[in-house]
Amino acid sequence: MLPLDSQFVRCPWCGERFEALIDASAGDADYTEDCPVCCRPIAMHLHGDDDAAELWVERE
């Protein structure tokens, strides 16, 4: 089980880099988070298992 972690991502709208908190303990997840810079919605897709977590983002 992975603890709460963070990963840097780049906003698909404004291009700014920011730190996103991720929790891979529940497995795969899709959620929306607003960019802390431009406030536009970002679709976040998390694939997690016991060993690693992968996060990718796209415009919502």
Secondary structure in CASP SS format (residue, H / E / C, confidence):
PFRMAT SS
TARGET T0000
AUTHOR 0000-0000-0000
METHOD secondary structure of the structure
MODEL  1
M C 1.00
L C 1.00
P C 1.00
L C 1.00
D E 1.00
S E 1.00
Q E 1.00
F E 1.00
V E 1.00
R E 1.00
C C 1.00
P C 1.00
W C 1.00
C C 1.00
G C 1.00
E C 1.00
R E 1.00
F E 1.00
E E 1.00
A E 1.00
L E 1.00
I E 1.00
D C 1.00
A H 1.00
S H 1.00
A H 1.00
G C 1.00
D C 1.00
A E 1.00
D E 1.00
Y E 1.00
T E 1.00
E E 1.00
D E 1.00
C C 1.00
P C 1.00
V C 1.00
C C 1.00
C C 1.00
R C 1.00
P E 1.00
I E 1.00
A E 1.00
M E 1.00
H E 1.00
L E 1.00
H E 1.00
G E 1.00
D C 1.00
D C 1.00
D C 1.00
A C 1.00
A E 1.00
E E 1.00
L E 1.00
W E 1.00
V E 1.00
E E 1.00
R E 1.00
E C 1.00
END
